[in-house]
Amino acid sequence: MIDAGAVDAARLQFAVTALYHFIFVPLTLGLSFILVAMELTYVMSGKQIYKDMTKFWGKLFGINFALGVTTGITMEFQFGTNWAYYSHYVGDIFGAPLAIEGLMAFFLESTMIGLFFFGWDRLSKGKHLLVTALLALASNLSAVLILIANGWMQYPVGSEFNPVTMRMELTSFSEILFNVVAQDKFVHTVSAGYVTGSVFVMGISAWYLLKGKHIEFAKRSIRIASAFGLASALSVVILGDESGYAVGEHQQAKLAAMEGMWETEPAPAGFNLIAFPNEAEQKNDFAIHIPYAMGLIATRSTDTVLPGIKDIREKNAVRVENGIKGVLALEKMKQDPSDAQAKSIMLEHQKDLGYGLLAKKYSADLNQVTPEQIKQAAHDTVPQVAPLFWTFRVMVLLGFTYIAFFIYAFWASGNNVIHEKKRFLRFALWLLPTPWIATSFGWFVAEYGRQPWTVTGILPTHLSASSVSAGEVWASLAGFVLFYTGLLIVELYLMFKYARLGPTVLTEQVH
């Protein structure tokens, strides 16, 4: 039997390190293109203030970039230390985009950031602008390749199971590259990063205006950040809708949990604006229900039925039963590759093999699986509802808040009255931490909503882990938390230090 404690510890370790890492990633993505906009304005106008803006916000970008790289490296090592069977089973597929990311995007990004900081007096205006643009491009290229790998875990295409090698193997890299789920995740995630960068610039600039410091610098920073942020916030919502459509088409269990949709409704299904999910009784104790809304959003039609949680679990119970037959046949093939009957049964149930493996969580011998264990395995195919339901709604609420925030900022900045709006400036300062809440909740919805799978429909999480003890994982987790917390303290100290100094840091010696 699998050591459930070790699996849970490995999951927690990856979640913690990923969340620490993602403190730095969205700001890197967002600031990179804001730097391009600022430097482009400098090149076109020739005004020194825009060069100062690029160099100052670039300094904060560099601090954040360095710590983002440091926290990201250890994540990949966990695939070998904590998720060895996962790496063995799908490494041919998952490793390809990550290898390209390391060889292309990371090296390009690292080279360009060096030229960005040390090339101001050695490169012409146009060449330095090109460096900044390539830095932004590399940051986003890195994100797209990582999200392609993650998108395949959500919706595995371009691959097939090989019963001889007992592994998933790549059949079409182009299908993985243009995976609709991966592409939707990429544009939604990077747009959220752009919002993070914009809120960051506006929050610090608002502090300057409230303190009466660096007035022109702050006003021009807000003007650029509000325009970029408004376009990004609209993109987040629009592309979030596109991502939701892909989830409705390819990950219906996740969608049903996100919406607290226990029963299958006639098309188009309604939308639970607010609800209190009751997992034990499989119902909502209270709900504010908007008729037809969910069906129209998730299917873009009036006649496509969205299955409820109960029906999904009943359907998946059948898939678990069929998958068990396929797994048992596969085990016979391993003992006797010439067994034609076993091969026929395996091929008949090949699409449900992963569902059969879910039952191994409850019985090591699939010949001894009971109907109750099959039911429990099917129950696991839908994640817990309440965590997904509420984190999704907080994320959406913040998304619409940013649209209103940037619209007002864009108007006030365009009319040159932003410095007079003290309440708004204080609100901008208080809003500063919230993009990290929104992006973290977004990742929670994506990853927790995929459970119980590491690779949806193919490899259960409980079978993906390495054969290490829970104690070993907990010990390394404690080390990571201490180390990463130290890095976070360094990041916050440096960010606060240079943000307080403002653009004067470009001309004054800091001790």
C-alpha positions as CSV (number, residue, x, y, z in Angstrom):
1,M,0.0,0.0,0.0
2,I,1.1,3.6,-0.7
3,D,2.3,5.7,2.3
4,A,-0.5,8.3,2.2
5,G,1.4,10.4,4.8
6,A,4.4,10.6,2.5
7,V,2.2,11.5,-0.5
8,D,0.4,14.3,1.4
9,A,3.7,15.6,2.7
10,A,5.2,15.7,-0.8
11,R,2.1,17.5,-2.1
12,L,2.3,20.1,0.7
13,Q,6.0,20.6,0.0
14,F,5.4,21.2,-3.7
15,A,2.5,23.5,-2.9
16,V,4.5,25.5,-0.4
17,T,7.6,25.9,-2.7
18,A,5.4,26.7,-5.7
19,L,3.5,29.4,-3.8
20,Y,6.7,30.9,-2.5
21,H,8.1,30.9,-6.0
22,F,4.9,32.5,-7.4
23,I,5.4,35.5,-5.1
24,F,8.1,36.6,-7.5
25,V,6.9,35.3,-10.9
26,P,3.9,37.6,-11.6
27,L,5.8,40.7,-10.6
28,T,8.6,39.7,-13.0
29,L,6.1,39.2,-15.8
30,G,4.3,42.4,-15.1
31,L,7.2,44.8,-14.6
32,S,9.1,43.5,-17.7
33,F,6.6,45.0,-20.2
34,I,6.0,48.1,-18.1
35,L,9.8,48.7,-18.4
36,V,9.5,48.3,-22.2
37,A,6.7,50.9,-22.2
38,M,8.7,53.3,-20.1
39,E,11.9,53.0,-22.1
40,L,10.0,53.2,-25.4
41,T,8.6,56.5,-24.2
42,Y,12.1,57.6,-23.2
43,V,13.5,56.7,-26.7
44,M,10.6,58.5,-28.5
45,S,10.5,61.6,-26.3
46,G,14.1,61.9,-25.2
47,K,13.0,63.0,-21.7
48,Q,15.3,62.1,-18.9
49,I,12.4,61.3,-16.5
50,Y,11.4,58.3,-18.5
51,K,14.9,56.9,-18.4
52,D,14.9,57.4,-14.6
53,M,11.6,55.6,-14.4
54,T,13.0,52.7,-16.4
55,K,16.1,52.4,-14.3
56,F,14.3,52.8,-11.0
57,W,11.5,50.3,-11.6
58,G,14.2,48.1,-13.3
59,K,16.1,48.0,-10.1
60,L,13.1,46.6,-8.2
61,F,12.6,44.2,-11.1
62,G,16.1,43.0,-10.8
63,I,15.8,42.3,-7.0
64,N,12.6,40.4,-7.7
65,F,14.0,38.5,-10.6
66,A,17.0,37.2,-8.7
67,L,14.9,35.8,-5.9
68,G,12.4,34.3,-8.3
69,V,15.2,32.3,-10.0
70,T,16.5,31.1,-6.7
71,T,13.1,29.8,-5.5
72,G,12.3,28.3,-8.9
73,I,15.4,26.0,-9.3
74,T,14.5,23.8,-6.3
75,M,11.0,23.1,-7.6
76,E,12.4,21.1,-10.6
77,F,14.5,19.0,-8.3
78,Q,11.4,17.8,-6.5
79,F,10.3,15.9,-9.6
80,G,13.3,13.6,-8.9
81,T,13.2,13.5,-5.1
82,N,9.5,13.4,-4.3
83,W,7.8,12.5,-7.6
84,A,10.1,9.9,-9.1
85,Y,7.4,7.6,-10.5
86,Y,5.7,10.6,-12.1
87,S,9.0,11.6,-13.7
88,H,9.5,8.0,-15.0
89,Y,6.0,7.6,-16.2
90,V,5.6,10.9,-18.2
91,G,9.1,12.3,-18.3
92,D,9.4,12.0,-22.1
93,I,6.5,14.4,-22.5
94,F,6.7,16.7,-19.4
95,G,10.5,17.1,-19.7
96,A,10.5,18.4,-23.3
97,P,9.0,21.9,-22.7
98,L,10.9,22.3,-19.5
99,A,14.2,21.4,-21.3
100,I,13.4,24.0,-24.0
101,E,12.6,26.6,-21.3
102,G,16.0,26.0,-19.7
103,L,18.0,26.1,-22.9
104,M,16.2,29.0,-24.6
105,A,14.1,31.2,-22.3
106,F,16.2,31.1,-19.1
107,F,19.5,31.7,-20.9
108,L,18.1,34.5,-23.0
109,E,16.5,36.1,-19.9
110,S,19.7,35.8,-17.9
111,T,21.8,37.3,-20.7
112,M,19.4,40.2,-21.3
113,I,19.1,41.2,-17.7
114,G,22.8,41.6,-17.5
115,L,22.8,43.8,-20.6
116,F,19.9,45.7,-19.2
117,F,21.7,46.8,-16.0
118,F,25.2,47.2,-17.4
119,G,24.5,48.4,-20.9
120,W,23.1,51.9,-20.3
121,D,26.4,53.6,-21.1
122,R,27.6,51.0,-23.6
123,L,24.6,50.6,-25.9
124,S,22.7,53.1,-28.0
125,K,19.1,54.0,-27.0
126,G,17.6,51.8,-29.6
127,K,19.9,48.8,-28.8
128,H,19.1,49.1,-25.1
129,L,15.4,49.2,-25.8
130,L,15.8,46.0,-27.8
131,V,17.5,44.4,-24.8
132,T,14.6,45.4,-22.6
133,A,12.1,44.1,-25.1
134,L,14.0,40.8,-25.4
135,L,14.1,40.6,-21.6
136,A,10.3,40.9,-21.5
137,L,9.9,38.4,-24.3
138,A,12.2,35.9,-22.6
139,S,10.3,36.2,-19.3
140,N,7.0,35.4,-21.1
141,L,8.6,32.7,-23.2
142,S,9.7,31.0,-20.0
143,A,6.2,31.2,-18.7
144,V,4.6,29.8,-21.8
145,L,6.8,26.7,-21.8
146,I,6.2,26.0,-18.1
147,L,2.5,26.4,-18.6
148,I,2.5,24.1,-21.7
149,A,4.0,21.4,-19.4
150,N,1.3,22.2,-16.7
151,G,-1.4,22.4,-19.3
152,W,-0.6,18.9,-20.5
153,M,-1.1,17.7,-16.9
154,Q,-4.5,19.3,-17.0
155,Y,-5.5,18.0,-20.4
156,P,-3.1,15.3,-21.8
157,V,-2.9,15.4,-25.6
158,G,-0.3,14.4,-28.1
159,S,0.7,11.3,-26.1
160,E,-0.3,7.6,-25.6
161,F,0.4,4.8,-23.2
162,N,2.9,2.1,-24.3
163,P,2.0,-1.2,-22.7
164,V,5.5,-2.5,-23.5
165,T,7.5,0.2,-21.7
166,M,4.7,0.9,-19.2
167,R,5.1,4.6,-19.8
168,M,3.3,7.5,-21.5
169,E,5.2,8.5,-24.7
170,L,5.1,11.6,-26.9
171,T,3.3,11.2,-30.2
172,S,2.9,14.9,-31.3
173,F,4.8,17.8,-29.8
174,S,2.7,20.2,-31.8
175,E,-0.4,19.0,-30.1
176,I,1.2,19.6,-26.7
177,L,2.5,23.0,-27.8
178,F,-0.9,24.2,-29.1
179,N,-3.0,22.4,-26.3
180,V,-6.0,24.7,-25.9
181,V,-5.9,24.4,-22.1
182,A,-2.2,25.3,-22.0
183,Q,-2.7,28.3,-24.3
184,D,-5.6,29.6,-22.3
185,K,-3.7,29.1,-19.0
186,F,-0.7,31.0,-20.5
187,V,-2.6,34.1,-21.6
188,H,-4.7,34.2,-18.4
189,T,-1.7,33.7,-16.1
190,V,0.6,36.3,-17.8
191,S,-2.2,38.8,-17.9
192,A,-2.6,38.4,-14.2
193,G,1.1,39.0,-13.9
194,Y,0.7,42.3,-15.9
195,V,-2.0,43.3,-13.5
196,T,0.3,42.5,-10.5
197,G,3.1,44.7,-12.0
198,S,0.7,47.5,-12.7
199,V,-0.8,47.5,-9.2
200,F,2.7,47.4,-7.8
201,V,3.8,50.5,-9.7
202,M,0.6,52.3,-8.8
203,G,0.7,51.4,-5.1
204,I,4.3,52.7,-4.7
205,S,3.6,55.8,-6.8
206,A,0.5,56.5,-4.8
207,W,2.6,56.4,-1.6
208,Y,4.9,59.0,-3.2
209,L,2.0,61.3,-4.0
210,L,0.6,60.9,-0.5
211,K,3.9,61.9,0.9
212,G,4.4,64.7,-1.5
213,K,7.6,63.2,-3.0
214,H,8.7,62.6,-6.6
215,I,5.4,64.1,-7.8
216,E,6.1,64.1,-11.6
217,F,7.9,60.8,-11.4
218,A,4.9,59.2,-9.6
219,K,2.2,60.8,-11.9
220,R,3.9,59.6,-15.1
221,S,4.5,56.1,-13.6
222,I,0.8,55.9,-12.7
223,R,-0.2,57.1,-16.2
224,I,1.7,54.2,-17.9
225,A,0.8,51.6,-15.2
226,S,-2.9,52.5,-15.3
227,A,-3.2,52.2,-19.1
228,F,-1.2,48.9,-19.1
229,G,-3.1,47.7,-16.1
230,L,-6.5,48.4,-17.6
231,A,-5.8,46.5,-20.8
232,S,-4.4,43.6,-18.7
233,A,-7.3,43.5,-16.3
234,L,-9.8,43.4,-19.2
235,S,-7.6,40.6,-20.7
236,V,-7.6,38.6,-17.4
237,V,-11.4,38.6,-17.3
238,I,-11.9,37.9,-21.0
239,L,-9.3,35.2,-21.1
240,G,-10.5,33.8,-17.8
241,D,-13.8,33.3,-19.5
242,E,-12.0,31.5,-22.3
243,S,-10.2,29.4,-19.8
244,G,-13.5,28.6,-18.1
245,Y,-14.9,27.4,-21.4
246,A,-12.0,25.0,-21.8
247,V,-12.5,23.7,-18.3
248,G,-16.2,23.1,-19.0
249,E,-15.2,21.2,-22.1
250,H,-12.3,19.1,-20.8
251,Q,-12.4,19.2,-16.9
252,Q,-16.1,18.9,-16.0
253,A,-15.4,17.6,-12.5
254,K,-13.4,20.7,-11.7
255,L,-16.1,22.9,-13.1
256,A,-18.9,21.2,-11.1
257,A,-16.8,21.6,-7.9
258,M,-16.0,25.3,-8.6
259,E,-19.7,26.0,-9.1
260,G,-21.1,23.8,-6.3
261,M,-23.3,22.1,-8.9
262,W,-24.4,18.8,-7.3
263,E,-27.3,18.0,-9.6
264,T,-27.4,17.9,-13.4
265,E,-29.7,20.7,-14.5
266,P,-31.5,21.1,-17.8
267,A,-29.5,23.2,-20.2
268,P,-28.5,25.9,-19.8
269,A,-27.4,25.4,-16.2
270,G,-27.8,28.1,-13.6
271,F,-24.9,29.8,-11.7
272,N,-24.5,29.8,-8.0
273,L,-23.4,33.3,-7.2
274,I,-23.1,32.5,-3.5
275,A,-23.6,29.1,-1.8
276,F,-22.6,27.1,1.3
277,P,-21.7,23.7,0.0
278,N,-22.4,20.7,2.3
279,E,-20.0,18.0,1.3
280,A,-21.5,15.3,3.6
281,E,-25.0,15.6,2.2
282,Q,-23.9,16.6,-1.3
283,K,-26.0,19.7,-1.5
284,N,-25.8,23.5,-0.9
285,D,-27.4,24.6,2.4
286,F,-27.9,28.0,0.9
287,A,-27.5,29.4,-2.6
288,I,-28.2,32.6,-4.6
289,H,-28.9,31.0,-8.0
290,I,-28.9,32.9,-11.3
291,P,-30.8,30.8,-13.9
292,Y,-29.1,29.9,-17.2
293,A,-25.9,31.9,-16.5
294,M,-23.5,29.0,-16.0
295,G,-24.6,27.1,-19.1
296,L,-24.2,30.2,-21.3
297,I,-20.8,31.0,-19.8
298,A,-19.3,27.5,-19.8
299,T,-20.8,26.1,-23.0
300,R,-21.8,29.2,-25.0
301,S,-24.9,27.5,-26.0
302,T,-28.5,26.9,-24.7
303,D,-28.7,23.2,-25.3
304,T,-25.4,21.7,-23.9
305,V,-25.9,19.9,-20.6
306,L,-23.3,20.4,-17.8
307,P,-23.2,17.3,-15.6
308,G,-23.6,17.7,-11.8
309,I,-21.2,16.2,-9.3
310,K,-23.5,13.2,-8.4
311,D,-23.8,12.2,-12.1
312,I,-20.1,12.6,-12.6
313,R,-19.3,10.3,-9.8
314,E,-21.8,7.7,-11.0
315,K,-20.3,7.8,-14.5
316,N,-16.8,7.6,-13.1
317,A,-17.7,4.5,-10.9
318,V,-18.3,2.7,-14.2
319,R,-15.0,3.9,-15.5
320,V,-13.2,2.7,-12.3
321,E,-14.8,-0.8,-12.8
322,N,-13.7,-0.9,-16.5
323,G,-10.3,0.5,-15.6
324,I,-9.7,-2.3,-13.1
325,K,-10.4,-4.8,-15.8
326,G,-7.9,-3.1,-18.0
327,V,-5.2,-2.9,-15.3
328,L,-5.7,-6.6,-14.5
329,A,-5.3,-7.5,-18.1
330,L,-2.2,-5.3,-18.4
331,E,-0.7,-7.2,-15.4
332,K,-1.3,-10.5,-17.3
333,M,0.3,-9.1,-20.4
334,K,3.4,-8.2,-18.3
335,Q,3.7,-11.9,-17.3
336,D,2.8,-13.2,-20.8
337,P,3.2,-10.7,-23.6
338,S,1.7,-13.2,-26.1
339,D,-1.6,-13.4,-24.2
340,A,-4.0,-12.2,-26.9
341,Q,-7.1,-12.2,-24.7
342,A,-5.5,-10.0,-22.1
343,K,-4.3,-7.6,-24.8
344,S,-7.8,-7.4,-26.2
345,I,-9.3,-6.6,-22.8
346,M,-6.6,-4.0,-22.1
347,L,-7.2,-2.3,-25.4
348,E,-10.9,-2.3,-24.8
349,H,-10.5,-0.5,-21.5
350,Q,-7.3,1.5,-22.2
351,K,-9.0,4.9,-21.9
352,D,-10.0,4.0,-18.3
353,L,-6.7,2.6,-17.1
354,G,-6.1,5.6,-15.0
355,Y,-9.5,5.3,-13.3
356,G,-8.7,1.7,-12.4
357,L,-5.5,2.8,-10.8
358,L,-7.5,5.1,-8.5
359,A,-8.7,1.9,-6.7
360,K,-5.1,1.0,-5.7
361,K,-5.4,3.7,-3.0
362,Y,-7.9,1.4,-1.3
363,S,-6.7,-2.1,-2.3
364,A,-3.3,-3.2,-3.4
365,D,-4.8,-6.3,-5.0
366,L,-7.4,-5.1,-7.6
367,N,-8.8,-8.6,-7.7
368,Q,-10.1,-8.0,-4.1
369,V,-11.6,-4.6,-4.7
370,T,-15.1,-4.2,-3.1
371,P,-18.0,-2.2,-4.5
372,E,-17.6,0.2,-1.6
373,Q,-14.0,0.8,-2.6
374,I,-15.0,1.4,-6.2
375,K,-17.5,3.9,-5.0
376,Q,-14.9,5.6,-2.8
377,A,-12.5,5.8,-5.7
378,A,-15.2,7.4,-7.9
379,H,-16.1,9.8,-5.1
380,D,-12.4,11.0,-5.2
381,T,-12.7,12.0,-8.8
382,V,-14.4,15.2,-7.8
383,P,-12.3,17.4,-5.4
384,Q,-13.8,19.0,-2.3
385,V,-16.2,21.7,-3.3
386,A,-16.0,24.4,-0.7
387,P,-12.3,25.3,-1.1
388,L,-12.6,25.6,-4.9
389,F,-16.0,27.4,-4.7
390,W,-14.8,30.2,-2.5
391,T,-11.2,30.7,-3.8
392,F,-12.6,31.0,-7.3
393,R,-15.1,33.7,-6.3
394,V,-12.5,35.7,-4.4
395,M,-10.3,35.6,-7.5
396,V,-13.1,36.7,-9.7
397,L,-14.2,39.5,-7.3
398,L,-10.7,40.9,-7.3
399,G,-10.5,40.7,-11.1
400,F,-13.5,42.9,-11.5
401,T,-12.2,45.2,-8.7
402,Y,-9.0,45.8,-10.7
403,I,-11.0,46.8,-13.8
404,A,-12.8,49.5,-11.9
405,F,-9.6,50.5,-10.2
406,F,-7.7,51.0,-13.4
407,I,-10.6,52.8,-15.2
408,Y,-10.7,55.4,-12.5
409,A,-6.9,55.7,-12.3
410,F,-6.7,56.1,-16.1
411,W,-9.3,58.8,-16.1
412,A,-7.8,60.7,-13.1
413,S,-4.3,60.4,-14.6
414,G,-5.4,61.5,-18.0
415,N,-7.1,64.6,-16.5
416,N,-4.0,65.3,-14.3
417,V,-6.0,65.1,-11.1
418,I,-4.7,61.8,-9.7
419,H,-2.5,63.6,-7.1
420,E,-5.7,65.2,-5.7
421,K,-7.5,61.9,-5.1
422,K,-6.3,61.2,-1.6
423,R,-8.8,58.5,-0.8
424,F,-8.1,56.7,-4.1
425,L,-4.4,56.9,-3.5
426,R,-4.8,55.3,-0.1
427,F,-7.0,52.6,-1.6
428,A,-4.2,52.0,-4.2
429,L,-1.8,51.5,-1.3
430,W,-4.1,49.1,0.5
431,L,-4.8,47.2,-2.8
432,L,-1.1,46.6,-3.4
433,P,-0.9,43.0,-1.8
434,T,-4.1,41.7,-3.3
435,P,-2.8,40.6,-6.8
436,W,-0.7,38.0,-5.0
437,I,-3.8,36.7,-3.3
438,A,-5.7,36.6,-6.6
439,T,-2.9,34.8,-8.5
440,S,-2.3,32.3,-5.6
441,F,-6.0,31.5,-5.5
442,G,-6.0,31.0,-9.2
443,W,-3.2,28.5,-9.0
444,F,-5.1,26.8,-6.1
445,V,-8.2,26.4,-8.3
446,A,-6.1,25.0,-11.2
447,E,-4.1,22.5,-9.2
448,Y,-6.4,21.5,-6.4
449,G,-9.2,21.2,-8.9
450,R,-7.1,18.6,-10.8
451,Q,-7.1,16.2,-7.9
452,P,-7.0,13.2,-7.5
453,W,-4.8,13.3,-10.6
454,T,-1.2,14.3,-11.3
455,V,-2.1,13.9,-15.0
456,T,-5.8,14.1,-15.5
457,G,-7.4,10.7,-16.2
458,I,-4.0,9.0,-16.6
459,L,-1.9,9.0,-13.4
460,P,-3.4,9.3,-9.9
461,T,-1.5,11.5,-7.4
462,H,-1.1,8.8,-4.9
463,L,0.8,6.6,-7.3
464,S,3.1,9.4,-8.5
465,A,5.3,9.9,-5.4
466,S,8.8,8.6,-4.7
467,S,9.4,5.8,-2.2
468,V,10.5,8.2,0.6
469,S,9.2,8.4,4.1
470,A,6.9,11.1,5.3
471,G,9.5,12.0,7.9
472,E,12.1,12.7,5.2
473,V,9.7,14.9,3.3
474,W,8.7,16.8,6.4
475,A,12.3,17.5,7.3
476,S,13.1,18.9,3.9
477,L,9.9,20.9,3.9
478,A,10.9,22.5,7.2
479,G,14.3,23.4,5.6
480,F,12.6,24.9,2.5
481,V,10.2,27.0,4.6
482,L,13.1,28.4,6.7
483,F,15.2,29.1,3.7
484,Y,12.4,30.6,1.6
485,T,11.1,32.7,4.4
486,G,14.6,34.1,4.8
487,L,14.7,35.0,1.1
488,L,11.2,36.6,1.4
489,I,12.4,38.7,4.3
490,V,15.4,39.8,2.2
491,E,13.1,40.6,-0.8
492,L,10.8,42.7,1.4
493,Y,13.7,44.5,3.1
494,L,15.3,45.4,-0.3
495,M,12.0,46.3,-1.9
496,F,10.9,48.6,1.0
497,K,14.4,50.1,1.2
498,Y,14.6,51.1,-2.4
499,A,10.9,52.0,-2.8
500,R,11.2,54.5,0.1
501,L,14.3,56.0,-1.5
502,G,12.5,56.4,-4.8
503,P,14.3,57.7,-7.9
504,T,16.9,59.4,-5.7
505,V,18.5,56.0,-5.4
506,L,19.8,56.5,-9.0
507,T,22.0,59.4,-8.0
508,E,22.7,58.9,-4.2
509,Q,25.1,56.4,-2.7
510,V,23.2,54.0,-0.5
511,H,24.8,52.7,2.7
